[in-house]
Amino acid sequence: MKEDISREYELEPESAGDCFAERLELGEREVLLRHIVENMVDLVMVINTSAEVTYVSSSCRKVLGCRPEYLLGQSWLDLIHPEDQQKFLATIENARATRLPIKWEYRARHAEGHYLWLESVGNPLTAVAGGGYIASTRDISYRKRSEEALQESEKNYSSLFNSMQEGFVLWETVYNSAGEPDDYRFLNVNPAFEKIMQVKKREIIGRLLSQTSLGFESYWLDSFAQVTRTRQPYNYEGYNRTIQCYLETFIFTPGDNLLAALFIDVTRRKIVEKQLEREREWMTVTLGSIGEGVIATDVSGKVLLINRVASDLLGWPEAKAIGRYLSELLNTVDDIDRSFYTEPLQRIAQAEEEVDISGNTISIVRNGERRIISNSAASIRDIEGQIIGTVMIIRDVTEKVRNEAKIERLSYSDKLTGLYNRAYVDRILADEGITSQLPFSLIMGDIDGLKLTNDVFGHQAGDNLLVNIAKVIRGCCRESDIMARWGGDEFLMILPQTSEKVALRICERIANTCAEMEADPIELHIALGTATRKSLEQGMEALFTLAEEEMYEHKMQQSKGFRQAILSKLEKDLWTKSHDTQEHNHRLSKMAMEIGARLGLDRYERDKLALLASLHDIGKVALPEDIMFKNEKLEPEEQEIMKKHTEIGYRMAEAIPELRPIAEAILSHHERWDGSGYPRGLKGNEIPFISRIINLVDVYDEMTYNRNGQAIIDPQLAMKELEKGSGVQFDPVIVQAFLQSIIE
């Protein structure tokens, strides 16, 4: 059983009553004291004068790995490492003589057999308590290991400092009266510094840099000052004329008012670099005169060399190609599934001699042009036979391959676009060897605005639209894809061994390229739909249905945005149709806005009036030019064609959101107050108000100016004609407002 550590506090009571009370109080204190001791992290023990353990706390389980009962009655000396026992006994004897607290460090055996470093702090017990010591003991093994590691580190640092190949110097910064770094006092240097700088340590320690003959020129000193001021490390290379060698220098500030530097003699490296540069120049000239492309890589595939022919062929300038992986330059892909084609490079790495990989590998040049190249390559080996890289010879066979393919395509091509025609598509779809190459994807496209282009700009313009969209499709698809004009305004792309994800990327490229194309005569836009066959159970008819449904869904979603984009083209064509139209509309706009202001139109109506003045004749862009510019009187049939411009303009405005607010006004600007106008015979207030204004100023301008902008009749006569037409052709209120504005 454990000894009661509270016995040293036992007292003789003065009476039986006092004894009982004091014993009760003492018992409570003992419980509290025991609770505290038993829950301490440190091990608490009591040893007698013979070093036997008379009490030990439960923390011994954590510190020594054993139960308290195991230690009771044993000599603590038996646990101590033999080398530390004498020191332990001496410490005990000294404490016994001085009766002072003791503190000592020693090694003690753990229950598992290994030794721990312990630190004990003890106090002597009174004779009443039987003498001996009570001590608190803790495990300091980690601290001891850290101290040993620190000592070893300091030893290693000293060894490293003296044996390192780089020259090291530590200076104290000396400042001038302005607080700027002015000089540097040597505090320490290593042997490598002495060797590189050809000086002795004893000759420079304590001296200023300016007092030595080390030959640091002004740009070196400027670098020292910069690092001192900014406290930012700096690395550079320079030539020291005094010792006649190139030095790579790393400067830094290890502390306040301190500057340190590492110096590496790189003279030999510089000489080798110059020799290599001369050899490179010779090799560059040689490779530049070869008629085939040459590319050399290291074992990881990074380009080390590329000649001019290869650079031109691949579209990669030498400066940008060097250091990139060969796959980035060639972007080689398999002709069938377009996956990255790595087998040739693997064969090169394993081969004993030159390997032919002339399988007409496709290479996508950086500017987007596709070229077809044949290749031969071989491994590069060092003197020990180890592969250290590859060299590849490339030849452009694009024209040869394309000419062969062109002959076959002539009978299956669409004459207008140059794409395959429907007959070719039917032949391909009947070939199960192609349609079973899963995943098998289709892209269907319907070009937007073809009918509008044909109606407004003519069929030649519509043909140009088809040709341009075919160019986009050809540029965005791959050589292995089958591109065809499926119908009048529909296109089809057949993509064997192509996933849905890849098909969607092709659609995205087509859309982006269309957006970048210049309008001719309108912006290119095509609605696209895709479908992918993932199993042979899925029929081709169902595949076409899926692609077609998606295409029409996209067409409905995108049509409004496309129609808005066409406005700019129509407006431009209207202004460039003839100088007469532009000048005429300018005069109309000025007169119409004056009337609108006089009649108190709000801002919204005035904005519509200004737009109508400029675009009321927008429908004329679709009329034949021989009728528009005919100098003689129009024939009845021609007059009827001319009248159609109001209806054409109305349809255009309805199709374009920006013009929709004035669509009715465009349709009605040739209606008359008495109902005898066209196209609907509206009368009076049935006619939009701004149409009535444009009708009046339009007639006035035609009476006063000819097509060349020259006056025809006197404005006074024209005003009388307007008065005659008041209530017949024109709104009387508008006539009066206009005449009043002319008079004023």
PyMOL commands that set and color helices and strands:
alter all, ss='L'
color gray80, all
select helices_A, chain A and resi 7-9+16-38+60-63+68-71+76-79+82-98+141-163+191-197+201-204+209-211+218-230+267-288+308-314+318-321+326-330+343-350+398-412+422-429+432-435+450-457+459-476+500-516+540-577+579-598+603-615+618-622+625-628+636-643+645-655+660-668+684-686+689-704+715-725+732-743
alter helices_A, ss='H'
color red, helices_A
select strands_A, chain A and resi 43-47+53-56+102-109+115-124+133-139+167-175+181-189+234-240+245-252+258-265+293-298+303-306+355-356+361-364+370-381+387-396+440-447+482-485+490-495+526-533
alter strands_A, ss='S'
color yellow, strands_A
deselect
rebuild
show_as cartoon
